[in-house]
Amino acid sequence: MTFSIVGYDPIEKEWGIAVQSKFLGVGSVVPWAKAGVGAVATQSYANTSYGPKGLELMAQGKTAQEVLELLIADDPEREMRQFGIIDAAGNAASFTGKECYDWAGGLTGAHFAAQGNILVDEKTVKAMARVFEETEGTLAARLLAALDAGQEAGGDSRGMQSAALFVVKEAGGYGGFNDRYVDLRVDDHRAPIKELIRLYQLQQLYFAPSKPERIVTVEGKVKAELMVQLERWGYLTGDIVGIEEVYRALTNFIHTENFEMRVQQTGLIDLEILEFMKRN
């Protein structure tokens, strides 16, 4: 009742999983990953020990295929399991037990493993594989595009309920204190993948660094629009406002709305902030 894709970005050294299911809170069960080690998606009567055990084995230097074989060796219910693995080098492996409910199966390719069970048909897995290979951009964006394509191709035959995106990167977490680069969950929603995509866009807005080409001087039309929005949001009042008041109001807005990652030196603004103000 789940489909997922596990992927690796060899340039950015990122490992991640995107998953959707007709199951409450799939993000609490399926995705497991550790920077510099690999990633595991465990599903179909999920044996959640496959996550930590798989990561432990990969940390010892085992390949994805070696880990797959070791995990199922001692599991008497292995034919009911399904999982995908990416190791530290980006090697992929996928397993679908003979007792998984139709349609069930998986595909592997360069730096990805896609798999699903209780699907409409094999088109979901094929679509995930194709889109992941064809899509450019960050690992998170490619995983989401693949997951969305899988749903469009048919998806879980029982419908939709939850989805998750988990990407790890060394020191990629908030403040650089852990590896949780992207960790988002939609636990119960009529369109969980679309909602997950919306949350990822917000995550990028709040936590991704500013792009140099989007940083501009607060002057002319930008200044005028900024003053309108700051007043609309309640950070500026009065008819006559000095530029220093505008800067103070902008700083207050940034800190109140948690846009610290997009703070610029006085006199500059990231246009992503202004566009956020305009559309909310």
N, C-alpha and C positions, 0 to 999 in steps of 0.2 A: 504493500500500500504506500510505497515510497519511491521516489526517484531522486538521484543525486549525481553530482559530478565533483570529483576530486582533481585539483590541478596544481601546477607548479610554474613559477616564473623564474627562469634561470638567470635573468638579468638582475631583477630586484631581490632575488633570493626570498621568495614568498611561497608559502604553501597554504592551500585553502580548500574549503568545501562549501558547496551550495546545495540545499536540499529542500524538497517540498513533499508534503504527505497529507492524506486524509487521516490525521492523527493529531491529537492535542500536544502542542509543545515539542515538535520534532527536534528542535534545536537542543533540547536537553538530553537527547538520546543518541542521535546519529553522528554529529561531527566531533572529531578529536584531532588535534594538531599541535606540533611543537616546532618552533623555529630551529632550523639546522638539522632537524630529525626527519620530519615527514608529516603525513596526514592520513587519517583513516575515516571512512564513512561506513558505519555498521548498521544494518537494517534487516528487515524481514525476520520477525521474532528475534529482534536484535540482541545479540550477546554483547552487552556493553563492556565486558572485560576485554573484548577485542581492541577497543580504543587504547587504553593504557598499556596493555600487553604488547600491542603492535608497535606503539611508540618506543617502549622499552627495548624491544628486539631491534628496531631500526637504529636506536641509539648505540647499540652494540655493533653496528655495521652490517646488519642483515639487509638484503635487498627486499624489494616489495614482494617478489614472488616467493622468496624464502620465508618471509613472514607469513604470507598467505598459507603456505603449506604447514607451517608450525602451528598456526592458530587452529586450523581445522583438524589437525592430527588427533588431539585429545578431546574433541567436542563430539559427544554422541549424537547431538542434534544438528550436526553440520549441514545436513541436506536441507534444513529449513532456513539456513542463513544466507545472507547476501551482503557483500561488502566490497569496497574499493580502497586501494592503497596507493599512495605516492611516497617513494622513499626520498632520502636526502639528495640523491642525484637526479631525481625526477623520473625514475623508472616507475612504471605503472603496472598494477595487477588488479584483476577483478574476479570475484567468485560468486556464482549463483548455484545454490544447492538444488538438487533434483526435485525437492518437495516444495520449493517456492511456488506460490500461486501464479498462474498465468495472467497476463503475459509477463515473463520474467527473463532477464538476461542482461548482459553488459558488453561494453566495447572499451578497448584501450587504444591509446595512440601516443604520440609524442607529448609527454608531460601531462596526461590526463587519463582518468578512468571514469566512465559513465555507466550507471547501472540503475535498474528499476524493477519493481515487482508489482503485480496486480495492475498492470498498465493496460490501456486500450489495445495497444499492439507495440511492435518493435520500433515504430516510427519515432517514439519519444526519445529513446536512447540514441537513435541515429541522428536525430535533429540536434541533440545536445552535443554530440561528438563533432558534427559538421560545423555548427556555429562556434564552438570553442576554438576550433582550428582556424576558422575564417575571420574571427573578430580580432580587432586590434585594440590596444588600450591596456589598462591595468588588469591584474589577475582578477580582482573583485568584479570589475566590469564584465570581463569575459565569462566568468562563472555565472553571473546574473543573466547575461544575454543567453547563455546556453540553457539555463534553467527555464527561462521564459519561453524559449523556442521549444523546449520539451513539452511544456504545457500546451502551447499552441498546436503541437503535433498530435495531441491526444491526452497525454498525462495519465494521472491515476484514474483508473476506471470508476472509482468510487467518489471522485470529486476532490475538492481542495479544502484544507483547513489551516495548516501551519507551514511555515518556511523559515529557513535560517541561512545566514552567511557568516562564515568564520574563516578569517585569513590571519596567518601569523607571520611575523617578520622580526628579526632580532632587534630589540629595543624599539619596536614599532608601536607599542602601547602608549597610552596617555602619559606624558612626561618622560617617556623612554624607560619606564621602570619595569615593563614586562613585554611580552611578544604579541599581545592581543591587538593586532593592527586594525582589524575590523571584526566586530563581534556583535551581530544584530540578529534579533529573533522576532518573528510574528507568530504568536502562539495560537491565536484563534481568529480567523478572518475569512470573509467570503472570497476575497481575492488576495491571498497571502503573498504571492510572488510580486504583484504590482505594488502592494504595500511595502514589501521588502525593498524594492527598487526605490520607492519614495524615501524610505528611511536611509538607504545608502546615500542618496543625493544630499540629504540633510547631514549625514555623518561627514561627507566630504566638505560641505559648506562650513561646518563648525570646526573640523579638525585638520583638514588639508591646508598646507601652507599657501599663501597668496602667490598667484602667478604674476611675474613682473609686468607683463603686458596689461594686466588689469589694475595696476596701481596708477592713479592719476592725481593731479594737483587739485585742491579744493578751490576752484575759481570758476568764474563765468556760469555756464548752465549747470555744471556740477554743484557749485556752491548754492545756487538758487534752489535746485531740486532737493539738495540735502537739508536746507533750512525748512522747506515745506514739509519734508518727511519728519524731521526732528520735532517740529511743532505738532504735526499730526499724532506722533507717538507720545507727546507730552513731555518732551525733553527741552523744548524752547517755548517761551511765552513772550508776548509783547511785540510791538510794531518795529521798534528799533533794536537791532541786535548787532553787537560787535563781533568781529571775526574770532576773538578769543573766547567769547561765549559759545560760538558755534563749535569750536574745537573742544571745549569742556563738555558741551552737551553730547558731542559725538563720542567722546571718551566714556561718558556715563552710560550711553547706549551700548557701546561695545562690551563693557564690563557687566552690565546688567543682563544682556542677552547672550553672554558667554561666547563672544567672538574674539577672545584673546589671541588666537592663532593668526588673526588678520589685522592686528594692530600695526599701524604705520607711524613713521615720525610725523610730528606736527606739520600740518599743511598738506598731507597726502591722505588718500582714502582708497581702499580696495573696493572697486565697483561692485563686487559680489555683495557687499554690505548694503550699498545703496539699492541694489535691485531687490534684495530681501525686504528692505523697508517698504518698497513700492508695491510689492505683491502680497504683503501681509497686513 
